[in-house]
């Protein structure tokens, strides 16, 4: 029987093997990657599809790869190489591109598919770990996945190779996003349901605090008055605005605790002395997905929302997002 320590040591070894495999594959990137991107771009420009195929575990990777392509603007389908030889070749056309996955490069089902797919006029990109393999030699572009040995003690079960192949697919998809200038609105159109859909369709105006839930004070208000407003609004911050409603700063409970911990008695001093001037804010026309990015990058908990003239119209407290099923 393995001890718990031995179990953890073996698990860490698997992670180490796959991390090294990813690093090795990343470092191997060369012009074959950019040639693949060029072929994918040309395929989409011509109105074609990126067709992804594989057999065994690689068929599952092909499904994932095709799904992330499709969801990020690269129109794609999966082709089972066995079914392809029994009629599913009709799903493809001469404007399409085949991306074939086989770590050994010797998968019979995939190799038999290539001549048939070429008769349909498709170009072929092969993702393998062996540049001298049959599949690599049959392809127009060979995109190497030189990740090294599998984590399996027998060197058989696809582990390291499938992880590296999946990462290569992710890299292709993300580069295609940038190359095609695929924007957040287009992404939202492909994800109308679930948590992702809510985050992408909802605007900041759907989740921000307003009215009695929005604590605001003028610059001459005392810290005590700001705290009272925050308590009434059940929030952790008060926005400081001028007479025209323009945002001047923000005062948070964190600011209060920090100064009090230094031994200061600030309750009756003006809040503008202790507020964060020129705070991070967002405009009222952004999507909830962009809001999440701001919270993550700026490491803040309270985010004012302003109109185009800089007037405060609301505030987003990060604690509200899970309730709105955005996180």
C-alpha positions as CSV (number, residue, x, y, z in Angstrom):
1,X,0.0,0.0,0.0
2,X,1.2,3.5,-0.8
3,X,1.5,6.0,2.0
4,X,-0.1,9.4,1.7
5,X,3.3,10.9,1.3
6,X,4.1,8.6,-1.6
7,X,0.7,9.4,-3.2
8,X,1.4,13.1,-3.0
9,X,5.0,12.6,-4.3
10,X,3.7,10.7,-7.3
11,X,1.0,13.3,-8.0
12,X,3.6,16.1,-7.9
13,X,5.8,14.1,-10.3
14,X,3.0,14.0,-12.8
15,X,2.6,17.7,-12.6
16,X,6.4,18.2,-13.0
17,X,6.4,16.0,-16.1
18,X,3.5,17.9,-17.7
19,X,4.9,21.4,-16.7
20,X,8.2,20.5,-18.3
21,X,6.4,19.2,-21.4
22,X,4.5,22.5,-21.7
23,X,7.7,24.5,-21.4
24,X,9.4,22.3,-24.0
25,X,6.5,22.7,-26.4
26,X,6.3,26.4,-25.8
27,X,10.0,26.8,-26.5
28,X,9.7,24.9,-29.8
29,X,7.3,27.4,-31.4
30,X,8.6,28.5,-34.7
31,X,7.4,29.5,-38.2
32,X,5.2,26.3,-38.4
33,X,2.9,28.0,-35.9
34,X,2.6,31.2,-37.8
35,X,2.1,29.2,-41.1
36,X,-0.8,27.4,-39.3
37,X,-2.3,30.7,-38.3
38,X,-1.9,32.0,-41.9
39,X,-3.7,28.9,-43.2
40,X,-6.5,29.3,-40.6
41,X,-6.9,33.0,-41.5
42,X,-7.0,32.2,-45.2
43,X,-9.6,29.5,-44.6
44,X,-11.9,31.8,-42.7
45,X,-11.5,34.6,-45.2
46,X,-12.5,32.1,-47.9
47,X,-15.6,31.1,-46.0
48,X,-14.3,27.7,-44.9
49,X,-14.1,25.8,-41.7
50,X,-11.3,24.6,-39.5
51,X,-11.9,20.8,-39.3
52,X,-10.2,19.1,-36.4
53,X,-9.7,15.3,-36.2
54,X,-8.1,12.7,-34.0
55,X,-8.7,9.2,-32.7
56,X,-8.9,7.8,-29.2
57,X,-8.0,10.4,-26.6
58,X,-7.1,12.8,-29.3
59,X,-10.6,12.8,-30.6
60,X,-11.6,14.3,-27.2
61,X,-8.9,16.9,-27.5
62,X,-10.1,17.6,-31.1
63,X,-13.6,18.2,-29.7
64,X,-12.3,20.6,-27.1
65,X,-10.0,22.4,-29.6
66,X,-12.8,22.8,-32.1
67,X,-15.2,24.1,-29.4
68,X,-12.8,26.8,-28.3
69,X,-12.1,27.7,-31.9
70,X,-15.8,28.1,-32.6
71,X,-16.6,30.0,-29.4
72,X,-13.9,32.5,-30.2
73,X,-14.7,33.3,-33.8
74,X,-12.8,30.6,-35.7
75,X,-15.6,28.6,-37.3
76,X,-14.9,24.9,-36.7
77,X,-16.2,21.4,-36.7
78,X,-14.9,18.0,-35.4
79,X,-14.5,15.1,-37.8
80,X,-14.4,11.5,-36.5
81,X,-11.9,9.9,-38.8
82,X,-13.7,6.5,-38.7
83,X,-17.1,8.1,-39.5
84,X,-15.5,10.3,-42.1
85,X,-14.6,7.2,-44.2
86,X,-18.3,6.2,-44.1
87,X,-19.9,9.3,-45.3
88,X,-19.0,12.2,-43.0
89,X,-16.4,13.4,-45.5
90,X,-19.4,15.2,-47.0
91,X,-19.2,17.6,-44.0
92,X,-16.1,19.1,-45.5
93,X,-15.4,21.2,-48.6
94,X,-12.4,22.5,-50.6
95,X,-12.3,25.8,-48.7
96,X,-11.8,24.0,-45.4
97,X,-8.6,23.2,-43.5
98,X,-7.9,19.9,-41.7
99,X,-6.0,20.0,-38.3
100,X,-5.1,16.4,-37.6
101,X,-4.0,15.3,-34.1
102,X,-1.8,12.2,-33.5
103,X,1.1,12.3,-31.1
104,X,2.8,9.3,-32.6
105,X,1.9,10.5,-36.1
106,X,1.1,6.9,-37.0
107,X,-2.6,6.6,-36.1
108,X,-4.0,4.4,-38.9
109,X,-7.4,6.0,-38.9
110,X,-6.0,9.5,-39.3
111,X,-3.4,8.6,-41.9
112,X,-6.1,6.9,-44.0
113,X,-8.2,10.0,-43.8
114,X,-5.5,12.4,-45.3
115,X,-5.5,11.2,-48.9
116,X,-9.3,11.1,-48.9
117,X,-9.5,14.6,-47.4
118,X,-7.0,15.9,-50.0
119,X,-9.3,14.7,-52.8
120,X,-11.9,17.1,-51.3
121,X,-9.3,19.9,-51.8
122,X,-8.4,20.5,-48.1
123,X,-4.9,21.5,-46.9
124,X,-3.6,19.6,-43.8
125,X,-1.9,20.7,-40.6
126,X,-0.5,17.9,-38.5
127,X,0.1,18.2,-34.7
128,X,2.4,15.4,-33.7
129,X,5.4,14.7,-31.5
130,X,7.3,13.1,-34.3
131,X,8.5,15.2,-37.2
132,X,9.5,12.1,-39.1
133,X,6.2,10.4,-38.7
134,X,3.9,9.4,-41.6
135,X,1.3,12.0,-40.7
136,X,3.9,14.8,-40.4
137,X,5.2,14.0,-43.9
138,X,1.8,13.9,-45.4
139,X,0.8,17.4,-44.0
140,X,1.3,20.8,-45.6
141,X,2.4,22.1,-42.2
142,X,3.8,20.0,-39.3
143,X,3.2,21.7,-36.0
144,X,5.4,19.9,-33.5
145,X,4.4,19.0,-30.0
146,X,7.8,17.9,-28.6
147,X,6.6,17.5,-25.0
148,X,8.7,14.4,-24.1
149,X,7.7,11.3,-22.3
150,X,4.2,10.6,-20.9
151,X,3.6,10.7,-17.2
152,X,2.3,7.2,-17.4
153,X,4.8,4.7,-15.8
154,X,4.4,2.4,-18.9
155,X,4.8,5.4,-21.3
156,X,1.5,4.5,-22.8
157,X,-1.5,6.4,-21.4
158,X,-1.8,9.8,-23.1
159,X,-1.1,12.4,-20.4
160,X,1.8,14.8,-21.1
161,X,1.1,14.6,-24.8
162,X,-2.7,15.4,-24.6
163,X,-2.0,18.3,-22.2
164,X,0.6,19.8,-24.6
165,X,-1.7,19.3,-27.6
166,X,-4.6,20.9,-25.8
167,X,-2.3,23.9,-24.9
168,X,-1.2,24.2,-28.5
169,X,-4.9,24.4,-29.5
170,X,-5.5,27.1,-26.9
171,X,-2.5,29.0,-28.2
172,X,-3.9,28.9,-31.8
173,X,-7.3,30.0,-30.6
174,X,-6.0,32.9,-28.6
175,X,-3.7,34.1,-31.4
176,X,-6.6,33.9,-33.8
177,X,-8.7,36.2,-31.5
178,X,-6.0,38.8,-31.7
179,X,-5.3,38.3,-35.4
180,X,-9.0,38.6,-36.3
181,X,-9.7,41.3,-33.8
182,X,-12.5,39.3,-32.3
183,X,-14.1,41.5,-29.7
184,X,-16.1,41.0,-26.5
185,X,-19.5,41.7,-28.2
186,X,-18.8,38.9,-30.7
187,X,-17.9,36.6,-27.9
188,X,-21.1,37.5,-26.1
189,X,-23.1,36.6,-29.1
190,X,-21.6,33.1,-29.0
191,X,-22.4,32.6,-25.3
192,X,-26.0,33.6,-24.6
193,X,-26.6,31.2,-21.7
194,X,-25.2,30.2,-18.4
195,X,-22.8,32.2,-16.1
196,X,-20.7,33.3,-19.1
197,X,-23.7,34.5,-20.9
198,X,-24.9,36.5,-18.0
199,X,-21.5,38.1,-17.5
200,X,-21.3,39.0,-21.2
201,X,-24.8,40.2,-21.8
202,X,-25.3,42.1,-18.6
203,X,-24.1,45.7,-18.5
204,X,-22.6,47.4,-15.4
205,X,-25.9,49.3,-15.0
206,X,-27.6,45.9,-14.3
207,X,-25.4,45.2,-11.3
208,X,-24.3,48.6,-9.9
209,X,-25.7,50.1,-6.6
210,X,-27.9,53.2,-6.9
211,X,-30.3,55.2,-4.7
212,X,-30.2,54.2,-1.0
213,X,-27.6,51.6,-1.7
214,X,-25.2,54.1,-3.0
215,X,-23.3,56.0,-0.3
216,X,-22.2,59.5,-1.4
217,X,-20.9,62.5,0.5
218,X,-19.4,65.9,-0.4
219,X,-15.7,66.7,0.1
220,X,-16.5,68.7,3.3
221,X,-18.3,65.9,5.0
222,X,-16.6,64.3,8.1
223,X,-15.3,60.8,8.2
224,X,-18.1,60.0,10.7
225,X,-20.7,61.2,8.2
226,X,-19.2,59.1,5.5
227,X,-19.2,56.0,7.8
228,X,-22.9,56.7,8.7
229,X,-23.7,56.8,5.0
230,X,-21.8,53.6,4.3
231,X,-23.7,51.9,7.2
232,X,-27.1,53.0,5.8
233,X,-26.2,51.8,2.4
234,X,-24.8,48.4,3.7
235,X,-21.6,49.1,1.8
236,X,-17.9,49.2,2.3
237,X,-17.3,52.6,0.7
238,X,-18.5,56.1,0.1
239,X,-18.0,58.0,-3.1
240,X,-17.0,61.6,-2.7
241,X,-18.6,63.9,-5.2
242,X,-18.7,67.7,-5.9
243,X,-21.9,69.8,-6.1
244,X,-22.4,68.7,-9.7
245,X,-22.1,65.0,-8.8
246,X,-18.7,64.6,-10.4
247,X,-16.5,61.9,-8.8
248,X,-13.7,63.3,-6.7
249,X,-12.6,60.3,-4.7
250,X,-13.6,57.3,-2.7
251,X,-13.3,56.5,1.0
252,X,-13.5,52.8,2.0
253,X,-13.7,51.0,5.3
254,X,-10.2,49.8,4.6
255,X,-9.0,53.4,4.5
256,X,-10.7,54.0,7.9
257,X,-9.2,50.9,9.5
258,X,-5.8,51.7,8.2
259,X,-5.7,55.2,9.7
260,X,-7.3,54.2,13.0
261,X,-4.7,51.4,13.4
262,X,-2.1,54.1,13.2
263,X,-3.6,55.7,16.3
264,X,-5.3,58.6,14.6
265,X,-8.6,60.1,15.7
266,X,-10.1,61.0,12.3
267,X,-13.8,60.8,12.9
268,X,-14.4,64.5,12.9
269,X,-11.9,65.4,10.1
270,X,-13.0,65.9,6.5
271,X,-13.3,62.8,4.5
272,X,-11.5,64.4,1.5
273,X,-8.3,64.4,3.6
274,X,-8.3,60.6,3.7
275,X,-10.1,59.6,0.5
276,X,-8.4,58.1,-2.5
277,X,-8.3,60.9,-5.1
278,X,-8.9,60.2,-8.7
279,X,-10.0,56.6,-8.1
280,X,-10.4,53.9,-10.6
281,X,-13.8,54.0,-12.2
282,X,-15.7,52.6,-15.2
283,X,-18.2,54.2,-17.6
284,X,-21.8,53.1,-17.5
285,X,-21.8,51.4,-20.9
286,X,-19.4,48.5,-20.3
287,X,-20.3,44.9,-20.0
288,X,-20.1,42.9,-16.8
289,X,-17.3,40.8,-18.3
290,X,-15.1,43.9,-18.6
291,X,-16.0,44.8,-15.0
292,X,-14.5,41.5,-13.8
293,X,-11.3,42.3,-15.6
294,X,-11.0,45.7,-13.8
295,X,-11.5,44.1,-10.4
296,X,-8.9,41.5,-11.1
297,X,-6.3,43.9,-12.5
298,X,-6.7,46.7,-10.0
299,X,-7.2,44.5,-6.9
300,X,-10.0,46.6,-5.6
301,X,-13.4,45.8,-4.0
302,X,-15.4,49.0,-4.8
303,X,-15.7,50.4,-8.3
304,X,-17.5,53.7,-9.0
305,X,-19.5,54.0,-12.2
306,X,-19.6,57.4,-14.1
307,X,-21.3,58.8,-17.1
308,X,-19.4,60.4,-20.0
309,X,-19.2,63.7,-18.1
310,X,-17.6,62.1,-15.0
311,X,-20.7,62.3,-12.9
312,X,-21.3,59.4,-10.5
313,X,-24.2,57.2,-11.5
314,X,-23.6,54.1,-9.4
315,X,-21.0,51.9,-7.6
316,X,-20.2,48.2,-7.9
317,X,-19.3,46.3,-4.8
318,X,-17.5,43.1,-5.6
319,X,-19.5,41.3,-3.0
320,X,-22.6,41.8,-5.1
321,X,-21.4,39.9,-8.1
322,X,-21.9,36.3,-6.9
323,X,-25.5,37.2,-6.0
324,X,-26.0,38.4,-9.5
325,X,-24.6,35.1,-10.8
326,X,-21.9,37.0,-12.6
327,X,-19.0,35.3,-10.8
